[in-house]
């Protein structure tokens, strides 16, 4: 299945160029089953071959990520969960994953829009709870742009550097996903520990 998708995605990019890359990354930022690990390394490979430029590739895919994220955001913002679930079933939306992402967003707040771009599954869904939660549009776009651009550029540069071995990036980028999740989990634990310690420090009374 993965091999079939990789062939299909590379065909789209070869035929449509930057438009194809941007289109696929728009789908990747929605609930469609389009892994960025199957798209961005090949874009980097084409840049290494001189068929694309790095700057235009990053721009096109970042715009695609923003467009896809905004579509998911407004799906949740305007239509609510009924619309999300009715449309999502045609895009293989996993209801359990969506509910978990909603709880994660509600618990940790807006910064998750940025962090989720480095977490598998969550990055496909996080825009929906942001819309359901009526998150302000400007911070949403800003966090989405920063996170998506960093992740897209990382995969693109891997494909660019490895060139003929770009398919290996697809294989091992899943391990990078796992490492990113571990790092974020550790950072979250450290944040909680520091917050607890601060809350236990007795407040110093102001002198009268």
C-alpha positions as CSV (number, residue, x, y, z in Angstrom):
1,X,0.0,0.0,0.0
2,X,2.8,2.4,0.9
3,X,4.7,1.6,-2.2
4,X,1.5,2.2,-4.3
5,X,0.9,5.6,-2.7
6,X,4.6,6.6,-3.2
7,X,4.4,5.8,-6.9
8,X,1.0,7.7,-7.2
9,X,2.3,10.7,-5.3
10,X,5.5,11.0,-7.3
11,X,3.5,10.8,-10.5
12,X,1.3,13.7,-9.4
13,X,4.4,15.8,-8.5
14,X,6.2,15.0,-11.7
15,X,3.1,15.9,-13.8
16,X,1.9,19.0,-11.9
17,X,5.2,20.3,-10.5
18,X,4.9,22.8,-7.6
19,X,1.1,22.7,-7.9
20,X,1.1,18.9,-7.3
21,X,3.4,19.2,-4.3
22,X,1.3,21.9,-2.8
23,X,-1.9,20.0,-3.5
24,X,-0.6,16.9,-1.8
25,X,0.6,18.8,1.3
26,X,-2.8,20.5,1.5
27,X,-4.3,17.0,1.7
28,X,-1.7,16.0,4.2
29,X,-2.7,18.8,6.4
30,X,-6.3,17.6,6.3
31,X,-7.6,14.2,7.3
32,X,-6.6,12.6,3.9
33,X,-4.2,9.7,4.1
34,X,-1.3,11.5,2.5
35,X,1.9,11.1,4.7
36,X,4.4,13.9,4.3
37,X,7.1,11.3,4.4
38,X,6.0,10.1,1.0
39,X,5.8,13.6,-0.6
40,X,8.5,15.9,0.7
41,X,11.6,13.7,0.2
42,X,10.8,13.3,-3.5
43,X,10.3,17.0,-3.8
44,X,13.8,17.4,-2.3
45,X,15.1,14.8,-4.8
46,X,13.7,16.8,-7.7
47,X,15.3,19.9,-6.3
48,X,18.6,18.1,-6.2
49,X,18.1,17.1,-9.8
50,X,17.6,20.8,-10.7
51,X,13.9,20.3,-11.7
52,X,12.7,22.3,-8.7
53,X,14.3,25.0,-6.6
54,X,14.5,24.7,-2.8
55,X,12.9,28.1,-2.2
56,X,9.9,27.5,-4.5
57,X,9.5,24.0,-3.1
58,X,9.3,25.2,0.5
59,X,7.0,28.1,-0.5
60,X,4.6,25.8,-2.5
61,X,4.4,23.1,0.2
62,X,4.0,25.6,3.0
63,X,1.2,27.3,1.2
64,X,-0.4,23.9,0.7
65,X,-0.1,23.1,4.4
66,X,-1.7,26.3,5.3
67,X,-4.6,25.9,2.8
68,X,-5.3,22.3,4.0
69,X,-5.1,23.3,7.6
70,X,-7.5,26.2,7.1
71,X,-10.0,23.9,5.3
72,X,-10.0,21.6,8.3
73,X,-10.1,24.6,10.7
74,X,-13.2,26.0,9.1
75,X,-14.8,22.6,8.8
76,X,-14.7,22.4,12.6
77,X,-15.4,26.1,13.2
78,X,-18.4,26.4,10.9
79,X,-19.8,22.9,10.8
80,X,-18.9,21.4,14.2
81,X,-18.4,17.7,14.9
82,X,-21.4,16.5,12.8
83,X,-19.9,18.0,9.6
84,X,-16.4,16.8,10.5
85,X,-17.5,13.2,11.0
86,X,-19.8,13.1,8.0
87,X,-17.1,14.5,5.6
88,X,-14.2,12.7,7.4
89,X,-15.6,9.3,6.8
90,X,-14.9,9.7,3.1
91,X,-11.3,10.6,4.0
92,X,-10.7,7.6,6.3
93,X,-11.0,9.8,9.4
94,X,-10.4,7.7,12.5
95,X,-13.0,8.9,15.1
96,X,-10.9,7.6,18.0
97,X,-7.9,9.6,16.8
98,X,-10.0,12.7,16.4
99,X,-11.4,12.4,20.0
100,X,-7.9,11.9,21.4
101,X,-6.6,14.9,19.5
102,X,-9.5,17.0,20.8
103,X,-8.7,16.1,24.4
104,X,-5.0,16.8,23.8
105,X,-5.8,20.3,22.3
106,X,-8.2,21.1,25.1
107,X,-5.7,20.2,27.7
108,X,-2.5,21.8,26.3
109,X,-3.9,24.8,24.4
110,X,-2.8,26.7,21.3
111,X,0.9,25.8,21.3
112,X,-0.1,22.3,20.3
113,X,-0.8,23.6,16.8
114,X,3.0,24.1,16.5
115,X,4.1,21.0,18.3
116,X,1.6,18.7,16.5
117,X,3.4,19.2,13.2
118,X,6.1,16.8,14.5
119,X,3.7,14.1,15.8
120,X,2.3,11.4,13.5
121,X,-1.4,11.2,13.1
122,X,-2.0,14.3,15.2
123,X,-0.6,16.6,12.6
124,X,-3.4,15.4,10.2
125,X,-6.1,16.2,12.7
126,X,-5.1,19.1,15.0
127,X,-6.7,21.8,12.8
128,X,-10.1,20.4,13.4
129,X,-10.2,20.8,17.2
130,X,-8.6,24.2,16.8
131,X,-11.7,25.1,14.7
132,X,-14.1,23.4,17.1
133,X,-12.5,25.4,19.9
134,X,-12.9,28.7,18.0
135,X,-9.1,29.4,18.2
136,X,-8.2,32.8,17.0
137,X,-7.3,32.7,13.3
138,X,-4.0,34.7,13.3
139,X,-2.2,32.5,16.0
140,X,-3.5,29.4,14.3
141,X,-2.1,30.4,10.9
142,X,1.2,31.5,12.5
143,X,1.7,28.3,14.5
144,X,0.7,26.2,11.5
145,X,3.1,28.0,9.1
146,X,6.1,27.8,11.5
147,X,5.5,24.1,12.3
148,X,4.6,23.0,8.8
149,X,7.5,24.8,7.2
150,X,10.1,23.4,9.7
151,X,8.8,19.8,9.1
152,X,8.4,20.1,5.4
153,X,11.9,21.7,5.0
154,X,13.5,18.9,7.1
155,X,12.1,16.2,4.9
156,X,12.8,18.1,1.8
157,X,16.5,18.6,2.7
158,X,16.8,14.9,3.6
159,X,15.6,14.0,0.1
160,X,17.8,16.7,-1.4
161,X,21.0,15.5,0.4
162,X,20.4,11.8,-0.2
163,X,19.3,12.1,-3.8
164,X,19.2,8.6,-5.2
165,X,18.5,7.2,-1.8
166,X,15.5,9.4,-1.1
167,X,13.3,6.3,-0.6
168,X,15.3,5.6,2.5
169,X,14.1,8.8,4.0
170,X,10.5,7.6,3.7
171,X,11.5,4.5,5.7
172,X,13.5,6.1,8.5
173,X,11.4,9.3,8.8
174,X,8.9,7.3,10.8
175,X,11.6,6.7,13.3
176,X,12.1,10.4,13.4
177,X,8.4,10.7,14.2
178,X,8.9,8.5,17.2
179,X,11.9,10.4,18.4
180,X,10.0,13.7,18.1
181,X,7.1,12.3,20.2
182,X,9.6,11.1,22.9
183,X,11.3,14.5,23.0
184,X,7.9,16.3,23.3
185,X,6.8,14.0,26.0
186,X,10.0,14.6,28.0
187,X,9.6,18.3,27.6
188,X,6.0,18.1,28.7
189,X,7.0,16.1,31.8
190,X,9.7,18.6,32.7
191,X,7.2,21.5,32.3
192,X,4.8,19.8,34.7
193,X,7.5,19.1,37.2
194,X,8.7,22.7,37.1
195,X,5.1,24.0,37.4
196,X,4.4,21.8,40.4
197,X,7.7,22.9,42.2
198,X,6.8,26.5,41.6
199,X,3.3,26.1,43.0
200,X,4.8,24.6,46.2
201,X,7.1,27.5,46.9
202,X,5.4,29.6,49.6
203,X,4.6,33.1,48.5
204,X,6.7,35.9,50.1
205,X,4.5,38.3,51.9
206,X,4.8,41.8,50.8
207,X,6.0,44.1,53.6
208,X,3.5,46.5,54.7
